[in-house]
Amino acid sequence: MSAREFKVERWALRYARIALGAAFLSGIADRFGLWGKTIGYGDFAHFVQYTAQVNSFMPAFTIPFLAWAATVAELVLGIALISGVWLRWVALASALLLVLFGTAMAISFGLKSPLDYSVFSASAAALLLALHSPGSPSQRSNRPNWSEPC
């Protein structure tokens, strides 16, 4: 890999990391009304209602827990992605969270819903980020050879 390719790859990984983290944090802002009361959920009560719809196959008593668990997970993952800490594990956890969400959407609303909202695409991006993060097997064997001519 040339030095230029290495720089482009680093910027692409940074872009994926920040885009995924910002998406998680935007969802948090939405459910607490920071984007406005008439946009998206607008408040946490409406998010809990949506959580119940997405997880229509789950018992009703689990819904508040699922809403808070998703909120905490997205907050922690969003901050960690943007700051770049524990990137490989955070990206893997993000991919898992997104595939679980997409699967729940598909069960409750049909496959079109998670495809329209690019949930599986985001999960795939998170998985690629995990595979190309520092410390991953691909990075250990793919380090640039700076003595190689560009």
N, CA, C and O of each residue as an XYZ file, in Angstrom:
600
protein
N       0.851     -1.173      0.000
C       0.000      0.000      0.000
C       0.893      1.231      0.000
O       1.830      1.330      0.792
N       0.597      2.162     -0.887
C       1.389      3.382     -0.957
C       1.012      4.323      0.179
O      -0.016      4.148      0.834
N       1.855      5.317      0.400
C       1.581      6.291      1.452
C       0.276      7.036      1.161
O      -0.492      7.331      2.077
N       0.029      7.338     -0.112
C      -1.205      8.042     -0.478
C      -2.428      7.168     -0.199
O      -3.412      7.654      0.360
N      -2.383      5.905     -0.573
C      -3.495      4.986     -0.309
C      -3.735      4.852      1.193
O      -4.876      4.776      1.648
N      -2.656      4.824      1.943
C      -2.764      4.732      3.397
C      -3.494      5.950      3.956
O      -4.348      5.809      4.830
N      -3.161      7.160      3.453
C      -3.825      8.382      3.908
C      -5.310      8.370      3.547
O      -6.151      8.745      4.364
N      -5.631      7.946      2.343
C      -7.034      7.892      1.911
C      -7.800      6.904      2.777
O      -8.927      7.183      3.186
N      -7.201      5.751      3.062
C      -7.862      4.762      3.912
C      -8.093      5.316      5.312
O      -9.164      5.121      5.887
N      -7.097      6.004      5.863
C      -7.257      6.604      7.192
C      -8.396      7.609      7.220
O      -9.179      7.630      8.169
N      -8.501      8.453      6.179
C      -9.589      9.432      6.122
C     -10.935      8.742      5.955
O     -11.923      9.179      6.543
N     -10.994      7.684      5.172
C     -12.253      6.945      4.989
C     -12.694      6.312      6.302
O     -13.879      6.338      6.634
N     -11.765      5.751      7.044
C     -12.093      5.153      8.335
C     -12.546      6.218      9.330
O     -13.485      6.000     10.096
N     -11.885      7.353      9.318
C     -12.277      8.457     10.201
C     -13.684      8.938      9.843
O     -14.497      9.205     10.728
N     -13.964      9.047      8.546
C     -15.290      9.467      8.084
C     -16.354      8.478      8.547
O     -17.397      8.896      9.051
N     -16.118      7.181      8.390
C     -17.085      6.165      8.832
C     -17.304      6.239     10.335
O     -18.436      6.147     10.810
N     -16.229      6.402     11.071
C     -16.301      6.460     12.530
C     -17.128      7.656     12.988
O     -17.993      7.518     13.853
N     -16.870      8.814     12.422
C     -17.581     10.031     12.824
C     -19.036      9.989     12.347
O     -19.933     10.405     13.080
N     -19.280      9.496     11.142
C     -20.651      9.418     10.625
C     -21.501      8.472     11.473
O     -22.639      8.801     11.806
N     -20.968      7.314     11.822
C     -21.710      6.370     12.660
C     -21.946      6.942     14.055
O     -23.050      6.849     14.592
N     -20.912      7.529     14.633
C     -21.055      8.125     15.962
C     -22.048      9.261     15.971
O     -22.855      9.371     16.894
N     -22.003     10.112     14.956
C     -22.940     11.233     14.876
C     -24.375     10.740     14.697
O     -25.305     11.333     15.245
N     -24.560      9.664     13.939
C     -25.906      9.109     13.758
C     -26.468      8.606     15.087
O     -27.634      8.839     15.403
N     -25.634      7.916     15.859
C     -26.087      7.456     17.181
C     -26.462      8.649     18.065
O     -27.511      8.639     18.710
N     -25.614      9.667     18.096
C     -25.869     10.821     18.961
C     -27.052     11.649     18.474
O     -27.751     12.262     19.281
N     -27.282     11.675     17.169
C     -28.453     12.366     16.637
C     -29.738     11.683     17.111
O     -30.723     12.346     17.434
N     -29.712     10.356     17.148
C     -30.868      9.619     17.664
C     -31.134      9.941     19.127
O     -32.286     10.052     19.546
N     -30.076     10.088     19.892
C     -30.213     10.464     21.302
C     -30.816     11.865     21.408
O     -31.742     12.089     22.188
N     -30.294     12.794     20.632
C     -30.808     14.168     20.652
C     -32.291     14.192     20.289
O     -33.070     14.936     20.883
N     -32.672     13.379     19.316
C     -34.067     13.329     18.884
C     -34.986     12.853     20.002
O     -36.029     13.459     20.248
N     -34.611     11.788     20.672
C     -35.516     11.235     21.691
C     -35.606     12.094     22.947
O     -36.478     11.866     23.786
N     -34.726     13.069     23.086
C     -34.828     14.005     24.208
C     -35.246     15.403     23.751
O     -35.113     16.370     24.502
N     -35.753     15.508     22.514
C     -36.315     16.747     22.014
C     -35.332     17.819     21.614
O     -35.730     18.968     21.416
N     -34.048     17.482     21.487
C     -33.052     18.501     21.159
C     -33.121     18.947     19.695
O     -32.589     20.002     19.349
N     -33.765     18.162     18.838
C     -33.973     18.567     17.441
C     -35.310     19.288     17.288
O     -35.641     19.753     16.197
N     -36.068     19.383     18.354
C     -37.378     20.024     18.321
C     -38.465     19.019     18.676
O     -38.317     17.817     18.455
N     -39.543     19.526     19.220
C     -40.636     18.651     19.668
C     -41.446     18.080     18.512
O     -42.126     17.068     18.683
N     -41.389     18.702     17.349
C     -42.195     18.241     16.217
C     -41.379     17.456     15.192
O     -41.887     17.106     14.127
N     -40.127     17.182     15.510
C     -39.250     16.448     14.597
C     -38.965     15.084     15.196
O     -38.605     14.983     16.369
N     -39.122     14.040     14.406
C     -38.828     12.689     14.887
C     -39.701     12.312     16.065
O     -40.915     12.519     16.047
N     -39.069     11.754     17.095
C     -39.820     11.352     18.291
C     -40.250     12.570     19.088
O     -41.381     12.631     19.572
N     -39.367     13.528     19.227
C     -39.675     14.746     19.967
C     -39.524     14.647     21.468
O     -39.232     15.641     22.132
N     -39.720     13.456     22.010
C     -39.537     13.254     23.445
C     -39.377     11.752     23.717
O     -39.600     10.911     22.846
N     -38.989     11.454     24.941
C     -38.679     10.059     25.266
C     -39.931      9.189     25.281
O     -39.853      8.006     24.950
N     -41.060      9.734     25.649
C     -42.302      8.952     25.671
C     -42.645      8.439     24.273
O     -43.068      7.294     24.116
N     -42.462      9.283     23.264
C     -42.725      8.836     21.890
C     -41.682      7.806     21.441
O     -41.993      6.901     20.667
N     -40.458      7.946     21.924
C     -39.439      6.941     21.596
C     -39.803      5.594     22.211
O     -39.619      4.556     21.576
N     -40.311      5.600     23.428
C     -40.735      4.343     24.066
C     -41.864      3.710     23.254
O     -41.898      2.490     23.095
N     -42.786      4.520     22.742
C     -43.861      3.996     21.892
C     -43.286      3.354     20.629
O     -43.736      2.286     20.212
N     -42.290      4.008     20.023
C     -41.647      3.448     18.832
C     -40.906      2.158     19.174
O     -40.932      1.199     18.403
N     -40.250      2.137     20.325
C     -39.561      0.930     20.779
C     -40.545     -0.227     20.881
O     -40.218     -1.356     20.514
N     -41.741      0.046     21.376
C     -42.778     -0.989     21.477
C     -43.202     -1.477     20.093
O     -43.457     -2.667     19.908
N     -43.277     -0.573     19.130
C     -43.649     -0.966     17.770
C     -42.562     -1.822     17.129
O     -42.851     -2.853     16.520
N     -41.308     -1.389     17.270
C     -40.189     -2.127     16.671
C     -40.043     -3.505     17.310
O     -39.704     -4.480     16.640
N     -40.298     -3.571     18.593
C     -40.162     -4.830     19.332
C     -41.534     -5.413     19.656
O     -41.780     -5.861     20.775
N     -42.408     -5.401     18.684
C     -43.788     -5.861     18.881
C     -43.868     -7.327     19.318
O     -44.889     -7.761     19.852
N     -42.822     -8.069     19.100
C     -42.763     -9.486     19.462
C     -42.299     -9.690     20.911
O     -42.282    -10.818     21.403
N     -41.926     -8.609     21.587
C     -41.431     -8.705     22.964
C     -42.570     -8.433     23.949
O     -43.516     -7.716     23.623
N     -42.481     -9.008     25.160
C     -43.491     -8.709     26.185
C     -43.474     -7.216     26.539
O     -42.420     -6.580     26.533
N     -44.640     -6.675     26.843
C     -44.779     -5.236     27.106
C     -43.889     -4.756     28.258
O     -43.391     -3.631     28.223
N     -43.687     -5.596     29.272
C     -42.900     -5.143     30.423
C     -41.426     -4.926     30.085
O     -40.724     -4.265     30.849
N     -40.930     -5.466     28.953
C     -39.527     -5.299     28.578
C     -39.270     -3.996     27.828
O     -38.116     -3.592     27.686
N     -40.312     -3.333     27.346
C     -40.146     -2.181     26.459
C     -39.409     -1.014     27.120
O     -38.477     -0.492     26.508
N     -39.766     -0.573     28.327
C     -38.980      0.526     28.932
C     -37.501      0.171     29.084
O     -36.628      1.005     28.841
N     -37.226     -1.070     29.487
C     -35.823     -1.488     29.597
C     -35.125     -1.412     28.240
O     -34.009     -0.901     28.146
N     -35.771     -1.916     27.194
C     -35.172     -1.893     25.853
C     -34.933     -0.460     25.384
O     -33.905     -0.174     24.768
N     -35.873      0.440     25.669
C     -35.713      1.843     25.269
C     -34.512      2.475     25.969
O     -33.715      3.168     25.337
N     -34.385      2.238     27.269
C     -33.249      2.800     28.006
C     -31.938      2.111     27.631
O     -30.903      2.768     27.524
N     -31.974      0.807     27.433
C     -30.757      0.076     27.039
C     -30.247      0.576     25.686
O     -29.046      0.783     25.510
N     -31.159      0.769     24.737
C     -30.759      1.289     23.425
C     -30.194      2.701     23.559
O     -29.213      3.048     22.901
N     -30.810      3.506     24.405
C     -30.355      4.883     24.600
C     -28.954      4.921     25.191
O     -28.092      5.655     24.708
N     -28.725      4.138     26.227
C     -27.402      4.106     26.859
C     -26.361      3.550     25.880
O     -25.263      4.094     25.758
N     -26.715      2.468     25.189
C     -25.778      1.866     24.230
C     -25.416      2.859     23.131
O     -24.241      3.007     22.796
N     -26.408      3.539     22.567
C     -26.136      4.498     21.498
C     -25.326      5.685     21.997
O     -24.475      6.198     21.270
N     -25.572      6.125     23.211
C     -24.803      7.234     23.769
C     -23.341      6.839     23.948
O     -22.440      7.555     23.511
N     -23.114      5.707     24.586
C     -21.741      5.245     24.826
C     -21.025      4.964     23.502
O     -19.886      5.388     23.309
N     -21.691      4.254     22.599
C     -21.064      3.923     21.314
C     -20.815      5.176     20.481
O     -19.769      5.294     19.843
N     -21.765      6.114     20.480
C     -21.586      7.342     19.712
C     -20.389      8.153     20.186
O     -19.577      8.609     19.380
N     -20.288      8.326     21.487
C     -19.153      9.074     22.046
C     -17.845      8.339     21.781
O     -16.853      8.958     21.395
N     -17.837      7.035     21.982
C     -16.610      6.254     21.776
C     -16.188      6.247     20.309
O     -14.995      6.325     20.017
N     -17.134      6.156     19.386
C     -16.780      6.194     17.961
C     -16.161      7.529     17.591
O     -15.130      7.575     16.921
N     -16.781      8.606     18.020
C     -16.257      9.928     17.664
C     -14.899     10.178     18.308
O     -14.017     10.762     17.679
N     -14.723      9.749     19.542
C     -13.429      9.969     20.205
C     -12.379      8.945     19.780
O     -11.185      9.170     19.976
N     -12.804      7.836     19.209
C     -11.858      6.848     18.692
C     -11.285      5.902     19.732
O     -10.247      5.285     19.490
N     -11.937      5.769     20.893
C     -11.422      4.872     21.928
C     -11.931      3.455     21.709
O     -13.064      3.254     21.272
N     -11.105      2.492     22.008
C     -11.428      1.061     21.882
C     -12.128      0.785     20.558
O     -13.132      0.073     20.511
N     -11.598      1.345     19.500
C     -12.313      1.411     18.234
C     -12.764      0.061     17.704
O     -13.896     -0.069     17.239
N     -11.909     -0.937     17.763
C     -12.293     -2.234     17.215
C     -13.515     -2.800     17.932
O     -14.456     -3.256     17.282
N     -13.512     -2.776     19.261
C     -14.607     -3.349     20.040
C     -15.861     -2.504     19.963
O     -16.972     -3.032     19.923
N     -15.686     -1.197     19.941
C     -16.831     -0.292     19.828
C     -17.496     -0.453     18.460
O     -18.723     -0.455     18.353
N     -16.684     -0.587     17.427
C     -17.243     -0.787     16.087
C     -17.969     -2.128     15.992
O     -19.026     -2.216     15.368
N     -17.413     -3.169     16.605
C     -18.097     -4.472     16.619
C     -19.425     -4.386     17.381
O     -20.436     -4.929     16.934
N     -19.419     -3.713     18.516
C     -20.647     -3.541     19.285
C     -21.668     -2.727     18.493
O     -22.864     -3.008     18.555
N     -21.210     -1.731     17.757
C     -22.105     -0.923     16.926
C     -22.730     -1.772     15.825
O     -23.928     -1.681     15.560
N     -21.910     -2.594     15.190
C     -22.428     -3.482     14.138
C     -23.483     -4.423     14.707
O     -24.520     -4.648     14.084
N     -23.221     -4.968     15.881
C     -24.178     -5.881     16.514
C     -25.467     -5.154     16.885
O     -26.558     -5.655     16.612
N     -25.355     -3.993     17.496
C     -26.549     -3.224     17.872
C     -27.393     -2.908     16.640
O     -28.616     -3.044     16.670
N     -26.746     -2.490     15.571
C     -27.474     -2.137     14.357
C     -28.117     -3.355     13.692
O     -29.233     -3.254     13.182
N     -27.442     -4.492     13.688
C     -28.055     -5.674     13.071
C     -29.224     -6.165     13.924
O     -30.213     -6.659     13.383
N     -29.127     -6.038     15.243
C     -30.255     -6.394     16.109
C     -31.439     -5.461     15.859
O     -32.581     -5.913     15.776
N     -31.170     -4.177     15.741
C     -32.223     -3.206     15.462
C     -32.857     -3.488     14.099
O     -34.082     -3.500     13.970
N     -32.024     -3.713     13.091
C     -32.543     -4.010     11.759
C     -33.370     -5.281     11.726
O     -34.388     -5.350     11.037
N     -32.934     -6.284     12.468
C     -33.690     -7.535     12.537
C     -35.031     -7.323     13.219
O     -36.048     -7.844     12.761
N     -35.045     -6.563     14.311
C     -36.308     -6.255     14.992
C     -37.235     -5.480     14.071
O     -38.438     -5.740     14.039
N     -36.689     -4.530     13.322
C     -37.504     -3.783     12.361
C     -38.090     -4.721     11.314
O     -39.268     -4.623     10.972
N     -37.264     -5.628     10.807
C     -37.718     -6.554      9.768
C     -38.823     -7.474     10.292
O     -39.789     -7.754      9.582
N     -38.680     -7.940     11.525
C     -39.704     -8.808     12.115
C     -41.015     -8.046     12.284
O     -42.084     -8.571     11.975
N     -40.935     -6.816     12.770
C     -42.147     -6.050     13.088
C     -42.768     -5.348     11.887
O     -43.993     -5.272     11.785
N     -41.942     -4.833     10.972
C     -42.459     -4.013      9.870
C     -42.234     -4.622      8.490
O     -42.787     -4.137      7.503
N     -41.432     -5.670      8.412
C     -41.056     -6.230      7.122
C     -39.655     -5.777      6.737
O     -39.137     -4.801      7.279
N     -39.053     -6.483      5.810
C     -37.659     -6.245      5.421
C     -37.441     -4.877      4.773
O     -36.345     -4.321      4.857
N     -38.459     -4.339      4.139
C     -38.312     -3.049      3.452
C     -37.891     -1.937      4.418
O     -37.089     -1.076      4.058
N     -38.423     -1.951      5.629
C     -38.156     -0.875      6.587
C     -36.667     -0.721      6.923
O     -36.136      0.377      6.759
N     -35.970     -1.766      7.385
C     -34.549     -1.557      7.679
C     -33.712     -1.299      6.428
O     -32.658     -0.669      6.508
N     -34.168     -1.776      5.287
C     -33.441     -1.484      4.045
C     -33.616     -0.014      3.659
O     -32.656      0.639      3.251
N     -34.839      0.505      3.786
C     -35.094      1.916      3.465
C     -34.310      2.859      4.373
O     -33.876      3.924      3.934
N     -34.130      2.479      5.621
C     -33.406      3.324      6.575
C     -31.914      2.982      6.660
O     -31.210      3.495      7.529
N     -31.442      2.137      5.782
C     -30.013      1.784      5.680
C     -29.430      1.246      6.979
O     -28.255      1.469      7.271
N     -30.233      0.547      7.752
C     -29.751      0.016      9.025
C     -28.699     -1.063      8.782
O     -27.663     -1.079      9.448
N     -28.954     -1.958      7.841
C     -27.981     -3.013      7.565
C     -26.729     -2.448      6.900
O     -25.634     -2.972      7.103
N     -26.877     -1.393      6.115
C     -25.712     -0.736      5.514
C     -24.825     -0.126      6.588
O     -23.600     -0.232      6.529
N     -25.449      0.510      7.565
C     -24.682      1.093      8.668
C     -24.004     -0.006      9.479
O     -22.867      0.162      9.920
N     -24.686     -1.116      9.678
C     -24.090     -2.241     10.395
C     -22.868     -2.769      9.646
O     -21.836     -3.061     10.248
N     -23.000     -2.886      8.331
C     -21.871     -3.350      7.517
C     -20.700     -2.373      7.589
O     -19.543     -2.790      7.657
N     -20.997     -1.076      7.574
C     -19.936     -0.066      7.696
C     -19.227     -0.191      9.035
O     -18.003     -0.076      9.107
N     -19.993     -0.426     10.098
C     -19.391     -0.601     11.425
C     -18.515     -1.849     11.464
O     -17.448     -1.844     12.076
N     -18.963     -2.901     10.818
C     -18.154     -4.128     10.771
C     -16.860     -3.905      9.999
O     -15.799     -4.362     10.423
N     -16.937     -3.210      8.876
C     -15.717     -2.890      8.124
C     -14.785     -2.007      8.947
O     -13.566     -2.177      8.907
N     -15.356     -1.071      9.687
C     -14.547     -0.218     10.556
C     -13.814     -1.065     11.595
O     -12.639     -0.832     11.879
N     -14.514     -2.044     12.158
C     -13.885     -2.929     13.145
C     -12.752     -3.733     12.522
O     -11.705     -3.925     13.141
N     -12.961     -4.195     11.312
C     -11.943     -5.019     10.645
C     -10.715     -4.224     10.219
O      -9.642     -4.793     10.019
N     -10.871     -2.918     10.081
C      -9.746     -2.085      9.640
C      -9.280     -1.112     10.712
O      -8.616     -0.122     10.405
N      -9.620     -1.383     11.955
C      -9.198     -0.531     13.060
C      -7.822     -0.954     13.547
O      -7.406     -2.091     13.323
N      -7.112     -0.048     14.213
C      -5.814     -0.422     14.771
C      -5.959     -1.623     15.704
O      -6.869     -1.674     16.532
N      -5.068     -2.567     15.561
C      -5.092     -3.759     16.391
C      -5.823     -4.923     15.754
O      -5.711     -6.055     16.225
N      -6.576     -4.662     14.682
C      -7.280     -5.758     14.026
C      -6.284     -6.549     13.179
O      -5.242     -6.019     12.795
N      -6.592     -7.801     12.886
C      -5.672     -8.629     12.098
C      -5.316     -7.998     10.763
O      -4.171     -8.107     10.326
N      -6.263     -7.339     10.102
C      -5.960     -6.742      8.795
C      -4.958     -5.603      8.928
O      -4.166     -5.374      8.014
N      -4.975     -4.900     10.025
C      -4.051     -3.792     10.216
C      -2.658     -4.278     10.598
O      -1.661     -3.649     10.244
N      -2.585     -5.387     11.312
C      -1.262     -5.902     11.682
C      -0.506     -6.384     10.455
O       0.716     -6.245     10.389
N      -1.217     -6.951      9.476
C      -0.537     -7.478      8.298
C      -0.523     -6.494      7.149
O       0.111     -6.745      6.124
N      -1.220     -5.368      7.308
C      -1.390     -4.442      6.198
C      -0.708     -3.104      6.445
O      -1.040     -2.109      5.800
N       0.225     -3.073      7.356
C       0.899     -1.807      7.633
C       1.682     -1.366      6.401
O       2.271     -2.190      5.702
N       1.683     -0.053      6.141
C       2.403      0.415      4.962
C       3.904      0.201      5.108
O       4.466      0.321      6.196
N       4.518     -0.109      4.019
C       5.972     -0.249      3.982
C       6.517      1.079      3.494
O       6.496      1.356      2.294
N       7.011      1.911      4.417
C       7.434      3.260      4.056
C       8.712      3.264      3.234
O       9.062      4.287      2.645
N       9.408      2.147      3.184
C      10.617      2.097      2.350
C      10.270      1.805      0.896
O      11.123      1.933      0.018
N       9.012      1.411      0.631
C       8.553      1.139     -0.718
C       8.368      2.458     -1.473
O       7.871      3.424     -0.894
N       8.757      2.523     -2.752
C       8.517      3.761     -3.506
C       7.023      3.971     -3.744
O       6.275      3.008     -3.911
N       6.594      5.232     -3.760
C       5.165      5.545     -3.955
C       4.726      5.374     -5.380
O       3.559      5.598     -5.698
